[in-house]
């Protein structure tokens, strides 16, 4: 059993991505410029991002007994993720995300969660040994909330770091799960859903970060896109504001997941919070310069060769 392992208890989704100049209006069809199909899902994305940086990563998830399920398991394995705890079910299909990307690199996404909704507390219990013997457990918002809670209960009982990325944001989220969270990472929309504080500027985000650490987590990270990243920590009144480099984006899909997975890889390796966030922001920015989701994530050897200063 490896005690430096990251375990991702989360979603696996087949991405179906269309590129077009602009989003269609209701009832309108527009012509696409390109189409790509690839592996996705916030859980799987974060697992791949961490594994591509050399982290020891295992995925707990569910897919359907269909071609998308097989291809996603294959993709995870090829990226170095342990898929021995990824199950197949006859009860539902592999999740899909229909993604449209416009010429400004913005995206619009419809997700059908399928088998991910069967990732219940019972699945967490069945995998309690691997959760208990890991260093960090990562959960997101694309699966059963009760499954996330149970995974975190097992982790907390065994002194395993718990990391929550409550994305996509849900205004009806059960916030009591924050009592089980060590590190929460949100964007501005998710921070607003959790705290009720409208997010109009960086100062609002700072207030939300401070509010979130009062709700349970030891650390709250808020990603602000081009405006940088905020870090609030329990017991500290000052907010760290980390700036980010501007890049020419062609596809922002999965950038937040790249940030989370990269941060996790650094954190379990003993890198300080600030240095882990700084590096994660730079490496996530690299991902938006390529098309796709997992396929856009840079591998460790590439980063060492072309951007060694991006590593902590």
N, C-alpha and C positions, 0 to 999 in steps of 0.2 A: 504494500500500500504506500502511495506517495503522499507525504504530508506537505508538499509544496504545490499541490495541484489546485487548479481552478476548476470548479464544477459549475456548469451552466445548466440551470433547471429552467428550460424555456422553449421558445417557439421555433419551429422550422417551417418555412414558407417558400413556395415556388414563385419567383418573381417573373412577371410577364411585362416587359418594359417597351413602351412605344415612345419614340422621339418625334416631336412635331414643333412647328414654329410657335403655335399658341394653343391654349386649352380650348376645346369646343364649348360653345354655349349650349344650354339645354336644348335638345332636339336637333343639334347640328352635328354633322360629320366633318372632320378635317382630315387632310391627307398627312400621313406620317412620313418621316424622312428615314427612319431606321427602326428596327425591332430587335430586341435581345431577350433571351430567356436564360435565367440563371438561378442559382440557389440564394435564398434569403431567409427572412425571419429574424426578428431582433435577437433572439437567443443564439441562433446559429451564427448570425453575423458577428456577434461579440465573441463567440467561441473562436471563430476563424481569425478575427483580428488579433486576439491574444496568442493563438497558436502560431500565426505567421511571424510573431516576434520571438518565438522560441519557448513560449510558456507551455507547461504541462497541463493540457486541458481535456476534460471529459464532458460530454454532452448527455443530459437526460432529457429525452423528448419523445414525441410520437409522430409518426407519419401514417398515411394510408397504404393499403396494399395496391399501389398503382405505380406508373412509371415515374411520376414526380417524387414519390417516396424513395424509390431506388436511386434516382439521380442525386437527390439531396444527401442521402447517406454516403454515397460514393464521393460527393464533393467534400463533405466534412472529413472523411477519411484521408483523402488526397491532400488536404490541408493540415494534416497532422493531429486532428481531433480524435480522441478515443470515442467511438460510437457504439461500444458494447452495451450501453444502457439506452440506446435509441430503439424503441419498439415499433412494431407495425400493428395496425388495428384494422379489422374488417368493419368496424362500427362507423367509420367516417373516412373522408378523403384527405389527402395531403392538402394543407392550407395553400391558398394562392393569394398573390397580391397583383392586381392589375394596376400598373404604374404608367402615368403619362408624364413625360419630361418636356418642358418647353425650351425655347432657344435661350431663355435667361437662366437655364439650369434649375428652375424651380420644378417641384414635382407635385402631382396630385395622385392619391393612392386609394384604392378600394381593396380592403383585405377581407377574405373569407377564411375564418380561422380553422375550420374543419377539425382535424385530429388534435390540434393544440388544446381545444376545449376539454379534452379527455385527460389532460395532465392534472389529475386530482390529488388530494392528500394521500390516497392509497398508493399512487405511483411514487410519491416522495417516501412513504414508509417502506416500500419495496426496495428502494435504493438508499436506505438510511445509512448503510455501511460506507458507501462511497462519499456521501455527504459528510458524515461524521469524521472521516479521515482526510478531508481536504483542508486547504488553507483559506479558501474563499469560495462562497457560493453566490452566484449572480442570478437574479431574477428580473423579469420585465413585466409589462402589462398586457401581453398578448395571450396569456393563458388564464386558467381558473385562479381567481384570487385565493381561494382556499388552498390550492396546491402550493402557491407561493408561500403562504403563511406556514404551512406544515414544513416545507423545506427549510424555512428560516428558524422554526422552532427546533428542529433537529440540529441545525447548525449552531444556534445559540447555546443549546444544552452542551455541545461539545467544543465550545470556545472557537468556533469557526467564524471568520469575518463574513458579514452579510452585506451584500451590495444590491441596492434596488435602483433600477432605471424604470420609473413608472410611465413608460411610453408604450403605445400612444396614450395621451392624457385622457383621464376619465373623471368628469366632475363628480361622479357618484362613487369614487374610490373609497374603500373602507380604510380610513386613515389610522386605525388602531394598529395596523401592521407596522407603522413606523416605530413602535416600541421595540420591534425586533430587528431594526435596521441599524447597521454601523455607519454605512456610507450611502447617501442618496444622491443620485445624479439626475437632474432634470434640465429641460429647456425652459424658456420663459412661460410658455403656455401651461406646461405641467406644474410649474411653480405657482402660477395663479390659481389653478384648480385646487391645489393642496392647501394653500394658505388663505385664499380669498383676497389677496392683495393684487389689485390691477397692475399689470406690467406695461408701463409706458416708457421707461427709461432705466438706466443702470442703477439709479438710486432706489427705484422700486424693487429691482432685483436684489439689491443688498438687503432691503427690509425683509424680503421673502426668504432669503438664505438664513438670516438670523432667526426668523420665525420657525423655519423647518428644524433647526437644531434644538429648538425648545420642545419640539414635538416628539423627540426621541433619538434621532440619529446623532452620532458623534461628529459627523462631518456632512455638510451639504454643499454640493457642487452644482452651479447653474451655468450652462453653456449659453452664450449670448451671440453666437454667430460671429460676425466681423467685429463685434464690440468686445470680444474676449471671453474669459471664464472667471467666475467668482468662486471663492472657497470660504465658507464659514465653518468654524470649529467650536465645539462646545467648550465653554470656559474662556473663550477669547472674544473680546468686543470688536476687534479690528477685522475687517473683511479683506482678504487677499484678492486683488484684481490682476489677473494675468492677461496680458495683451496677446493677440494672435497676428500672424503674418497674413497680408492680403494676397490672394491667389486668383488666377483666372479660372473660375469654375465652369465645368461643362456638364456635371451631373452631381447633385448634392445627396442623392439617395444613399442612405446607409452611413453618412458621415458621423452622425451621433453615435451609432453602434461602434464605429471604428474608434471613436474617442473612448468609449467605455471599455472596450476590450483591450486597447493599448494601455490605458490607465491601470487596469487590473493586472496586466502582465508586469508592469513596472512595480506596482505596489507589492505584489507577493514576492518580488525579487528584492525587496528591502529599500527601494527608492523612496525618497521623501515625498510627501503629498504634493508639495509645490513643484518639484522637479518632474514628478510623474504626470501632473496636469500639464505642465509646460510642454513636455515631449508629446503627450497625447494630442494636444491641440495642433501641434506642427504636423504630426503624422496623419491626423484626421484631415487636415487641410490638403495634404498630398492626395488623399483619396478622391477629392472632388475634381481633380484634374484628369480623371479617367472615367470612362463610361462603366456602368454596372454597379453592383453592390459588393459582394465578397470579392469579385474579380478585380475591383478597383483598389483593394487594400495592398499596400506595399509589403514585400517580404523583408526580413531582417537584412539579408545580404544586399538587397537593392539599396536600402537606406544607408547601410554602412558605406557602400560604394559612392552614392551620389549626395547624401545628406548626413554624414556622420555626426554633424553638430546638432542634429535633431534628437539624438539619443542622449539619455541622462548620463 
